Amino acid sequence: MSGEEEEEEECSICMDVFEDVDDVRVFPCGHIFHQACIDPWLLFQSTTCPDW
């Protein structure tokens, strides 16, 4: 081991770490969300990234 920890990316809505099997949406700004977390935002709140 090199002693460096790999930083795990997480959904900023549910705070869960992304797994390889997760369905995600990647925004043009680079933010990534679980599809199930972000879809209600996109449908009922706004079409822009909630992290902006």
RANOR-V43085 format. One record per backbone hydrogen bond with DSSP energy under -0.5 kcal/mol. CO is the residue of the C=O (numbers start at 0). NH is the residue of the N-H. E is the energy in kcal/mol with one decimal. If there is no record, write none. Layout:
{{CO	NH	E} {CO	NH	E}}
This chain:
{{4	6	-0.5} {8	17	-2.3} {10	14	-2.2} {15	10	-2.4} {18	21	-1.6} {21	23	-0.6} {22	34	-2.8} {24	26	-0.5} {24	32	-2.1} {26	29	-2.3} {30	26	-2.8} {31	11	-0.5} {32	24	-2.7} {33	37	-2.3} {34	38	-2.3} {37	41	-2.4} {38	42	-2.5} {39	43	-2.5} {40	44	-2.3} {40	45	-2.2} {48	51	-1.3}}
